[in-house]
Amino acid sequence: RSTDRGLAKFEEALHKSKHAARRAGAIILYLSMHGSVDGQGRACLIPPDAGAQDSTSWLPLATLLEHVHKANLPASVHKLLVLDCSRQPVNWNIGAIGGAFVAAAPRAVEESKLPNLTVLCATSDCEAAMASPALRSSAFGHYFRLGLAGAADDSDSGGNHDGRISLNELKDYVAAHVHGWVLHHGGVPQTPSVFGAKKNFQIGWTLRSS
């Protein structure tokens, strides 16, 4: 559960995925972790073993992106970083009062200089990512999984039904369904956001044969 152990496993997973990513032309990195901003205004992830009131034990998003950079993925490979990190935007114990993680994250992405890096966040700034025991996940994670499996390609959901999932199809599907589900069950808005390289690209194939 330590931060170093987690980063080591992250690097190992990147290394194992490098050849597949080169063939596919894309790789998805999905992180589900609390996010906040430290005293320097940096977007940070809070690992399970970190001290909630000790920001020096947090993992800056910039540090994580450095590890992606060190993996030496081909520049041509599209990298989709998915951050399900906004479930607790307000926490007085750590000084989080407005969900500033999403607002601070684009700076880390821009400064990383990683080519073809697109980030999909579970929320927009100052929003909370809603979770549900019935879904056994966050609403964002639930619809991301369904969209990636093929629902985003359905013509009824705005897809072109060509058997492939593109970034635009996935983000539009997730945004529409997450917003609708959270508004219905929670009465508050939740709008997933995208930043970084916004060029559309093929993420994968649907799981259905027709």
C-alpha positions in Angstrom: 0.0 0.0 0.0 3.0 2.3 0.2 3.5 5.1 -2.4 6.8 3.7 -3.6 5.4 0.2 -4.0 2.4 1.6 -5.9 4.7 3.6 -8.2 6.8 0.5 -8.8 3.7 -1.5 -9.8 2.7 1.4 -12.0 6.0 1.4 -13.8 5.9 -2.4 -14.2 2.4 -2.2 -15.7 3.6 0.5 -18.1 6.5 -1.6 -19.1 4.3 -4.7 -19.8 1.9 -2.6 -21.8 4.4 -0.8 -23.9 4.5 -3.2 -26.9 0.7 -3.6 -26.9 0.3 0.2 -26.8 2.6 0.6 -29.7 0.6 -1.9 -31.8 -2.8 -0.4 -30.7 -1.6 3.2 -30.9 -3.3 4.0 -27.6 -3.0 3.2 -23.9 -5.5 3.9 -21.0 -4.2 4.7 -17.5 -7.0 4.6 -14.9 -6.5 6.0 -11.4 -9.1 5.9 -8.6 -7.7 7.8 -5.7 -8.5 10.9 -3.6 -7.2 14.1 -5.1 -6.4 17.4 -3.5 -4.1 20.4 -3.8 -1.0 20.9 -1.6 0.3 24.1 -0.1 2.2 24.9 -3.3 -1.0 24.7 -5.3 0.0 21.4 -7.0 -2.6 18.8 -7.9 -1.8 15.8 -5.8 -3.1 12.2 -5.3 -3.5 11.0 -1.7 -2.3 7.3 -1.5 -3.8 5.0 1.1 -0.8 5.2 3.4 -0.4 9.0 3.2 -1.2 11.3 6.1 -4.3 13.3 5.4 -2.8 16.3 7.1 0.8 15.8 5.8 0.9 16.9 2.2 4.6 15.9 1.9 3.3 12.3 1.9 1.0 13.0 -1.0 1.9 12.1 -4.6 2.0 15.1 -6.9 0.4 14.5 -10.3 3.5 15.9 -11.9 5.6 13.1 -10.3 3.2 10.4 -11.6 3.5 11.9 -15.1 7.3 11.8 -14.8 7.0 8.1 -14.4 4.9 7.9 -17.5 7.6 9.9 -19.3 10.3 7.5 -18.1 8.4 4.6 -19.6 9.5 5.9 -23.0 6.2 5.2 -24.7 6.4 6.2 -28.4 5.4 9.8 -29.0 2.8 8.6 -31.5 0.9 6.6 -28.9 -2.2 8.3 -27.6 -2.2 8.3 -23.8 -5.6 8.6 -22.0 -5.1 9.3 -18.3 -8.4 8.8 -16.5 -8.7 10.4 -13.1 -11.6 9.3 -10.8 -10.2 11.5 -8.0 -12.8 13.9 -6.9 -15.1 12.0 -4.5 -14.2 14.2 -1.6 -13.9 17.8 -2.8 -14.5 19.3 0.6 -12.5 18.1 3.6 -11.7 20.6 6.4 -9.1 18.2 7.9 -6.8 18.6 5.0 -7.9 22.2 4.0 -9.8 21.1 0.9 -12.7 23.6 0.6 -13.6 23.7 -3.1 -12.5 20.7 -5.1 -9.5 22.5 -6.6 -7.8 19.3 -7.8 -9.5 19.5 -11.2 -8.6 23.1 -11.6 -4.9 22.5 -10.7 -4.4 19.3 -12.8 -4.1 21.0 -16.3 -1.0 22.8 -15.2 0.8 19.5 -14.3 -0.3 18.0 -17.6 0.9 21.0 -19.6 4.3 21.1 -17.8 4.8 17.4 -18.3 5.3 17.9 -22.1 4.0 14.4 -22.7 3.0 14.1 -26.3 -0.5 12.9 -27.1 -1.6 13.0 -23.5 -5.3 13.4 -22.9 -6.9 13.6 -19.4 -10.4 12.6 -18.6 -11.5 13.7 -15.1 -14.6 12.4 -13.3 -15.8 15.9 -12.6 -15.5 19.5 -13.5 -14.0 22.0 -11.0 -15.8 22.3 -7.6 -17.9 19.1 -8.2 -18.0 15.8 -6.3 -17.8 12.4 -8.0 -20.8 10.4 -6.7 -20.4 6.7 -5.8 -23.1 4.1 -5.3 -23.2 0.8 -3.5 -25.8 -0.3 -6.0 -23.3 0.3 -8.9 -20.4 -1.0 -6.8 -18.3 1.9 -8.1 -18.5 5.5 -8.8 -21.1 6.6 -11.4 -18.2 7.8 -13.5 -16.4 4.4 -13.3 -19.6 2.5 -14.0 -20.4 4.4 -17.2 -16.7 4.6 -18.3 -16.7 0.8 -18.2 -19.9 0.4 -20.1 -18.9 3.0 -22.7 -15.5 1.3 -23.2 -17.2 -2.0 -23.6 -19.2 -0.7 -26.5 -22.1 1.3 -25.3 -20.4 4.5 -26.4 -20.5 3.3 -30.0 -24.3 2.8 -30.1 -26.1 5.1 -32.5 -28.7 5.7 -29.7 -25.9 7.2 -27.6 -24.4 9.3 -30.4 -21.9 6.8 -31.6 -21.4 5.8 -35.3 -21.8 2.0 -34.6 -18.7 1.1 -36.5 -17.5 -1.4 -33.9 -14.8 0.9 -32.6 -14.6 3.3 -29.6 -13.2 6.7 -30.2 -12.2 9.3 -27.6 -15.1 11.6 -28.7 -17.6 8.8 -28.5 -16.4 7.7 -25.0 -16.2 11.2 -23.5 -19.6 12.2 -24.8 -21.3 9.0 -23.6 -19.7 9.2 -20.2 -20.5 12.9 -19.8 -24.2 12.5 -20.7 -24.9 9.4 -18.6 -22.9 10.5 -15.6 -24.6 13.9 -15.6 -28.0 12.3 -15.9 -27.5 9.6 -13.3 -26.0 11.9 -10.7 -28.6 14.6 -11.3 -31.4 12.1 -10.9 -30.0 10.3 -7.8 -28.1 13.1 -6.1 -29.8 16.3 -7.3 -26.4 17.9 -8.1 -24.4 18.3 -11.3 -21.4 16.2 -12.2 -19.8 16.9 -15.6 -16.7 14.9 -16.5 -14.0 17.2 -18.1 -11.3 16.7 -20.7 -8.0 18.6 -21.1 -4.6 18.1 -22.6 -4.4 16.9 -26.2 -8.0 16.8 -27.4 -7.4 15.2 -30.8 -9.9 12.4 -31.4 -8.4 8.9 -31.7 -9.5 5.3 -31.6 -9.3 3.8 -28.1 -10.4 0.2 -28.8 -13.0 -2.2 -30.2 -16.4 -3.0 -28.8 -16.9 -6.3 -27.1 -20.0 -7.1 -29.2 -19.8 -9.0 -32.4 -22.6 -7.0 -34.0 
